[in-house]
Amino acid sequence: MLVCHCNGVSDRTIRRTVRNGARTLSQVGQACGAGTCCNGCVPTINAIIHTESSNAEREATSPVVPPIARSLA
């Protein structure tokens, strides 16, 4: 889905940018250009930053569960 129409930036690009370390609107803008023109997409970008940051935090704190051994089946 196209989020930033001014610069042609999709939600996938913004999500990738956040996963690669961008944590603020300014950092996202510097990395991919989203949110640097008319600011109409800023609420959506902020929501993506929040969602991706929450997902990363959840993954970092969840316990690692080993796969079930196939030999037990």
C-alpha positions in Angstrom: 0.0 0.0 0.0 1.3 3.4 -0.9 1.7 5.5 2.3 3.7 8.5 1.2 2.2 9.7 -2.1 4.6 12.6 -2.4 7.6 10.4 -2.5 6.1 7.1 -3.6 7.0 5.2 -0.4 5.0 2.0 0.4 4.2 0.5 3.8 6.6 -2.3 3.1 9.5 0.1 2.6 8.6 1.9 5.9 8.3 -1.4 7.8 11.7 -2.6 6.4 13.2 0.8 7.4 11.9 0.4 11.0 13.1 -3.2 11.2 16.5 -1.9 10.1 16.7 0.5 13.0 14.7 3.6 12.3 12.8 4.5 15.5 11.5 8.0 14.8 9.7 9.8 12.1 12.8 11.8 11.3 14.9 8.6 11.0 12.3 7.0 8.7 12.3 10.2 6.6 16.1 10.2 6.3 16.2 6.6 5.4 13.5 6.4 2.7 12.0 9.9 2.3 8.5 9.1 3.7 6.9 11.9 5.6 9.2 14.6 4.4 6.9 16.6 2.2 3.2 17.4 2.9 3.0 15.5 6.2 -0.3 13.9 5.3 1.2 10.4 5.8 2.7 11.2 9.2 0.0 9.5 11.3 0.3 6.3 9.3 4.1 6.3 9.5 3.9 6.8 13.3 1.4 3.9 13.5 3.8 1.7 11.5 6.7 2.7 13.7 4.7 1.8 16.8 3.5 -1.5 15.4 6.9 -2.6 14.2 8.6 -1.5 17.4 6.1 -3.4 19.5 6.5 -6.5 17.4 10.2 -6.4 17.7 10.0 -5.9 21.5 7.6 -8.8 21.8 9.8 -11.1 19.7 12.9 -10.2 21.8 11.1 -11.0 25.1 9.3 -14.2 24.1 10.8 -17.5 25.2 12.5 -19.7 22.6 10.6 -23.0 22.2 12.6 -25.8 20.7 10.9 -27.7 17.9 9.4 -31.0 18.7 11.7 -33.8 17.7 10.4 -35.8 14.8 11.7 -39.0 16.2 9.1 -38.8 18.9 6.3 -39.1 16.4 
